Amino acid sequence: MTTDNRLIVCPQCGAINRVHTGREAEATCGKCHNKVFDDHPLELVGSTFDRHIAKSQVPTLVDFYSPTCGPCLMMGPQFADAAKTLFPQVRLAKIDTSAEQTIAARYGIRAVPTLILFKNGREAARQSGAMNARDIAAWVRQYV
């Protein structure tokens, strides 16, 4: 009998943790002892983005946004609600394209908000434009 595990990157210290599938909600980091996964969007920056996308085996939905974008600001609470709905099957994260222009350019972000779903370190799906929480969750479920 084999145990199903997933690798999850700790949002606090960046350590990679092996977590039993179905136990993500209570898992704590073996290094810093903080929770490795919760139902809130994670704010990523250039130094953490690549590690979370490449090393985590949990699908990650990233909201590429700008803090000066009206539709982005309206979608923010909806994205947070979608995080609660999709937890623990999908981790939701945000990246500020005005602060992280190199990452935005790497992914060809031309409009915000843009959602990109990453699976196993690769882009699995992309959607531009603001959506409500229900539509975000329905869109993601098509791909996971």
Backbone bond lengths (Angstrom), bond angles and torsions (degrees), N, CA, C in turn:
res aa  C-N    CA-C-N  psi(-1)  N-CA   C-N-CA  omega(-1)  CA-C   N-CA-C  phi
1 M - - - 1.462 - - 1.535 108.31 -
2 T 1.332 116.73 127.23 1.458 120.77 179.00 1.519 109.83 -104.65
3 T 1.311 114.76 148.70 1.457 120.70 177.90 1.515 108.22 -96.98
4 D 1.321 116.42 135.24 1.458 121.62 179.52 1.521 108.74 -86.29
5 N 1.325 116.06 117.91 1.461 122.19 179.97 1.515 109.97 -121.68
6 R 1.318 115.47 157.10 1.462 121.87 173.22 1.519 107.96 -132.47
7 L 1.325 115.11 146.65 1.455 120.33 174.14 1.521 108.45 -86.71
8 I 1.317 116.09 132.08 1.459 122.02 178.96 1.526 108.18 -132.71
9 V 1.322 116.05 130.63 1.458 121.69 179.41 1.530 108.52 -82.79
10 C 1.322 115.60 131.46 1.461 121.09 177.94 1.526 109.52 -69.27
11 P 1.338 118.35 128.33 1.462 120.54 179.75 1.524 113.23 -71.62
12 Q 1.328 117.99 -16.92 1.465 121.10 -178.62 1.525 112.89 -87.39
13 C 1.342 116.26 -50.45 1.472 119.21 -172.91 1.526 113.58 -115.42
14 G 1.334 118.19 -10.21 1.453 121.42 178.71 1.518 114.68 84.00
15 A 1.315 118.34 3.14 1.470 121.06 178.61 1.528 109.17 -68.18
16 I 1.317 114.90 147.94 1.461 120.61 178.03 1.521 107.79 -94.74
17 N 1.331 115.52 124.73 1.460 121.67 -175.95 1.519 110.58 -116.57
18 R 1.331 116.56 137.92 1.463 122.35 174.01 1.527 106.81 -90.74
19 V 1.339 115.81 118.76 1.459 121.43 -174.17 1.523 109.06 -123.10
20 H 1.336 116.40 134.35 1.458 120.51 176.26 1.528 109.40 -63.92
21 T 1.323 116.54 130.90 1.462 120.66 177.23 1.529 108.12 -59.15
22 G 1.318 114.99 133.34 1.460 121.07 -176.86 1.518 112.70 94.35
23 R 1.338 117.64 -9.33 1.461 121.56 -179.60 1.523 111.45 -114.02
24 E 1.332 117.32 13.08 1.459 121.80 -176.13 1.529 112.42 -58.67
25 A 1.324 116.81 -37.64 1.468 120.80 -174.81 1.522 113.02 -63.09
26 E 1.334 117.39 -31.75 1.468 118.59 -178.20 1.523 114.15 -106.37
27 A 1.320 117.62 0.16 1.466 121.10 -176.16 1.530 111.80 -67.57
28 T 1.324 115.10 138.68 1.456 121.11 175.50 1.528 109.02 -119.52
29 C 1.290 115.39 154.44 1.459 122.65 -177.87 1.526 110.35 -69.26
30 G 1.318 116.12 134.41 1.443 120.99 177.89 1.522 112.83 -69.35
31 K 1.330 117.20 -19.44 1.464 120.97 -178.35 1.532 112.31 -95.04
32 C 1.350 117.01 -53.91 1.475 119.63 -174.41 1.534 113.39 -105.56
33 H 1.326 117.35 -8.72 1.466 124.13 175.93 1.525 114.70 69.73
34 N 1.333 118.12 13.81 1.464 121.47 173.14 1.523 108.92 -87.37
35 K 1.328 116.62 165.29 1.467 120.66 176.42 1.526 109.18 -63.18
36 V 1.330 116.71 139.16 1.464 119.80 -179.90 1.526 112.35 -92.23
37 F 1.332 117.16 -11.75 1.462 119.26 -174.83 1.522 108.46 -158.07
38 D 1.326 116.46 132.72 1.460 119.66 173.78 1.521 109.05 -143.05
39 D 1.316 115.65 -174.93 1.464 120.26 -173.18 1.527 113.36 -97.51
40 H 1.329 117.02 30.44 1.464 122.23 177.03 1.523 109.31 -119.90
41 P 1.327 117.59 146.07 1.464 118.78 175.73 1.526 111.27 -61.55
42 L 1.303 114.49 141.21 1.457 122.72 -180.00 1.527 108.23 -97.08
43 E 1.321 116.97 130.59 1.468 121.11 177.91 1.523 108.27 -86.14
44 L 1.329 116.45 116.43 1.462 121.29 -179.94 1.519 110.53 -102.51
45 V 1.321 115.65 153.70 1.463 123.09 174.02 1.526 106.67 -129.21
46 G 1.320 115.78 176.33 1.452 120.03 -176.75 1.513 114.22 -53.31
47 S 1.323 117.30 -39.98 1.462 120.86 -176.75 1.525 113.27 -75.26
48 T 1.331 118.64 -17.36 1.466 120.78 -179.15 1.529 112.99 -110.05
49 F 1.315 116.82 -21.50 1.463 121.33 -175.18 1.529 112.21 -56.53
50 D 1.327 117.04 -55.94 1.462 120.50 -175.20 1.525 112.25 -60.80
51 R 1.304 116.93 -40.13 1.475 119.93 -179.97 1.521 111.12 -63.27
52 H 1.326 117.32 -45.52 1.468 120.53 -179.09 1.524 111.51 -65.77
53 I 1.315 117.03 -40.45 1.465 120.06 -177.90 1.530 110.81 -72.37
54 A 1.318 117.01 -44.43 1.465 120.87 -174.16 1.529 113.74 -78.24
55 K 1.312 118.35 -33.84 1.464 120.48 -170.33 1.529 114.99 -101.09
56 S 1.323 117.68 -20.81 1.459 119.76 -177.15 1.526 110.50 -83.58
57 Q 1.315 116.22 136.83 1.458 121.04 177.40 1.524 112.33 -95.20
58 V 1.313 116.81 6.44 1.462 122.03 173.61 1.525 106.71 -92.05
59 P 1.345 118.84 128.90 1.465 118.40 175.65 1.527 109.69 -53.69
60 T 1.329 116.30 139.73 1.460 121.13 -176.59 1.519 109.62 -124.13
61 L 1.325 116.17 122.02 1.456 122.88 176.35 1.517 107.85 -97.64
62 V 1.338 116.07 119.29 1.462 120.47 -177.63 1.521 109.73 -109.45
63 D 1.324 114.92 128.84 1.463 123.08 173.93 1.526 107.08 -94.68
64 F 1.333 116.08 108.58 1.461 121.44 173.71 1.521 105.47 -86.15
65 Y 1.324 116.86 114.68 1.458 121.67 -172.16 1.520 110.94 -137.38
66 S 1.338 115.16 171.76 1.458 121.87 171.69 1.528 107.73 -129.94
67 P 1.324 117.97 137.42 1.467 120.10 -179.28 1.524 113.42 -69.08
68 T 1.333 118.60 -9.15 1.462 121.39 178.00 1.533 112.31 -102.64
69 C 1.320 117.29 5.19 1.463 122.59 -177.19 1.528 110.00 -93.82
70 G 1.330 116.87 120.68 1.462 121.25 179.90 1.525 113.50 -57.51
71 P 1.340 118.81 -52.97 1.464 119.37 178.16 1.536 112.84 -59.48
72 C 1.328 117.09 -34.40 1.471 120.59 177.51 1.524 110.14 -63.56
73 L 1.325 116.48 -43.93 1.464 120.91 -179.64 1.520 110.80 -65.32
74 M 1.331 116.91 -37.75 1.465 120.03 178.23 1.526 110.92 -68.88
75 M 1.330 117.38 -34.72 1.454 120.29 -177.83 1.534 112.59 -79.67
76 G 1.316 118.67 -20.21 1.466 121.76 -177.86 1.519 114.43 -49.14
77 P 1.348 119.20 -54.18 1.471 119.75 179.02 1.531 112.46 -64.96
78 Q 1.317 117.18 -31.99 1.464 120.85 177.79 1.535 110.13 -67.01
79 F 1.330 115.88 -40.38 1.459 121.25 178.02 1.534 109.99 -63.06
80 A 1.332 116.53 -41.34 1.470 120.91 177.71 1.527 111.03 -63.51
81 D 1.325 117.11 -39.69 1.473 120.33 176.90 1.526 110.84 -65.60
82 A 1.330 117.20 -39.31 1.465 121.00 178.14 1.530 110.35 -63.42
83 A 1.332 117.15 -33.67 1.472 120.49 178.08 1.520 110.67 -60.44
84 K 1.322 117.08 -39.53 1.461 120.99 178.41 1.522 111.16 -67.02
85 T 1.331 116.16 -39.43 1.463 121.47 -179.47 1.527 111.86 -68.53
86 L 1.316 117.34 -40.26 1.464 122.05 -174.44 1.532 114.04 -87.25
87 F 1.330 117.40 -11.86 1.459 122.33 179.16 1.519 110.23 -67.38
88 P 1.313 121.00 135.91 1.451 130.95 0.86 1.541 113.76 -101.49
89 Q 1.314 118.13 17.24 1.467 119.72 -179.69 1.526 112.75 -72.25
90 V 1.347 116.48 -30.33 1.462 121.50 -175.53 1.523 108.97 -137.49
91 R 1.322 116.09 137.03 1.468 120.56 172.97 1.521 107.06 -92.85
92 L 1.329 117.48 134.79 1.456 121.51 175.58 1.512 109.09 -105.99
93 A 1.333 114.41 139.42 1.458 120.81 -177.90 1.521 109.12 -141.61
94 K 1.315 115.38 159.98 1.464 121.69 179.89 1.519 108.87 -127.80
95 I 1.326 115.32 148.10 1.462 119.77 173.59 1.518 108.80 -139.83
96 D 1.319 115.60 127.13 1.465 123.52 -178.57 1.532 108.21 -78.53
97 T 1.331 116.89 109.88 1.465 120.97 -176.32 1.523 112.91 -69.36
98 S 1.318 117.95 -24.12 1.467 119.39 178.17 1.526 110.91 -73.59
99 A 1.328 117.20 -30.89 1.460 121.67 178.06 1.529 111.95 -88.65
100 E 1.317 116.61 -28.27 1.470 121.62 -176.01 1.535 109.58 -118.51
101 Q 1.326 115.86 62.28 1.460 121.43 -175.31 1.529 113.05 -65.67
102 T 1.314 118.11 -30.77 1.465 121.19 179.53 1.527 110.89 -64.50
103 I 1.322 116.63 -43.88 1.469 120.47 179.01 1.524 109.90 -67.97
104 A 1.332 116.92 -41.72 1.471 120.35 178.05 1.527 110.29 -59.42
105 A 1.325 116.90 -42.69 1.467 120.77 179.05 1.523 111.28 -66.33
106 R 1.319 117.35 -40.62 1.465 121.62 179.98 1.526 111.40 -57.78
107 Y 1.325 116.59 -36.38 1.464 120.94 -178.92 1.524 112.90 -98.43
108 G 1.312 117.26 8.20 1.457 121.05 176.00 1.516 113.82 62.30
109 I 1.321 116.34 38.06 1.469 120.65 179.74 1.525 107.86 -74.14
110 R 1.324 116.09 114.95 1.461 121.40 -178.62 1.533 112.13 -112.88
111 A 1.317 115.81 -16.67 1.464 121.28 179.45 1.525 107.98 -140.37
112 V 1.309 115.26 144.67 1.460 120.33 175.26 1.521 108.19 -123.18
113 P 1.311 117.73 147.88 1.456 126.24 -3.00 1.539 111.86 -75.72
114 T 1.314 115.11 146.18 1.464 122.33 171.65 1.513 107.46 -128.55
115 L 1.325 116.03 130.80 1.455 121.90 177.03 1.522 108.51 -102.28
116 I 1.327 116.36 133.48 1.459 121.34 172.59 1.520 107.59 -126.55
117 L 1.329 115.09 127.66 1.454 121.18 175.40 1.521 108.05 -96.10
118 F 1.328 115.88 124.27 1.461 122.27 179.07 1.525 109.01 -108.09
119 K 1.322 115.66 133.68 1.463 122.06 174.50 1.517 107.49 -131.62
120 N 1.333 115.65 128.25 1.463 121.18 179.84 1.522 112.29 53.35
121 G 1.335 116.42 39.45 1.455 121.89 175.45 1.518 115.32 81.23
122 R 1.313 117.56 1.71 1.465 120.54 -177.47 1.518 111.51 -124.60
123 E 1.324 114.66 151.61 1.460 119.90 176.85 1.523 109.50 -67.23
124 A 1.331 115.75 126.66 1.463 121.39 179.55 1.522 111.76 -105.95
125 A 1.334 116.70 -29.10 1.461 120.52 -178.43 1.520 109.02 -163.00
126 R 1.342 114.80 156.61 1.467 121.05 -178.79 1.521 108.81 -143.40
127 Q 1.345 115.06 143.12 1.465 121.64 178.68 1.524 108.46 -147.91
128 S 1.317 117.05 127.56 1.467 120.51 176.54 1.520 109.95 -104.33
129 G 1.320 115.28 150.34 1.462 121.16 178.42 1.516 111.48 105.02
130 A 1.336 114.30 153.12 1.467 120.54 -178.95 1.520 110.48 -72.79
131 M 1.325 115.72 143.24 1.466 122.55 177.73 1.521 108.73 -138.04
132 N 1.323 115.49 159.85 1.460 118.75 174.52 1.532 109.30 -87.13
133 A 1.313 116.88 170.06 1.466 122.25 -174.11 1.523 111.90 -58.47
134 R 1.316 117.08 -42.69 1.465 120.85 -178.44 1.518 110.88 -63.27
135 D 1.337 116.98 -42.57 1.463 120.85 179.90 1.530 111.58 -69.71
136 I 1.322 117.03 -36.18 1.479 120.28 176.46 1.528 109.25 -61.03
137 A 1.326 116.27 -49.82 1.469 120.53 -178.67 1.527 111.24 -62.23
138 A 1.323 117.55 -43.03 1.470 120.52 179.73 1.520 110.87 -64.17
139 W 1.321 117.03 -41.59 1.468 120.96 179.25 1.522 110.36 -62.27
140 V 1.331 117.63 -46.71 1.466 122.12 -179.17 1.522 110.95 -62.41
141 R 1.315 117.24 -41.92 1.475 120.89 -176.26 1.520 112.44 -62.90
142 Q 1.328 117.47 -20.13 1.465 120.56 176.43 1.527 110.73 -65.65
143 Y 1.330 117.17 -26.03 1.463 122.00 -171.00 1.515 115.60 -111.69
144 V 1.345 117.66 -7.81 1.472 119.03 179.73 1.522 110.73 -113.99
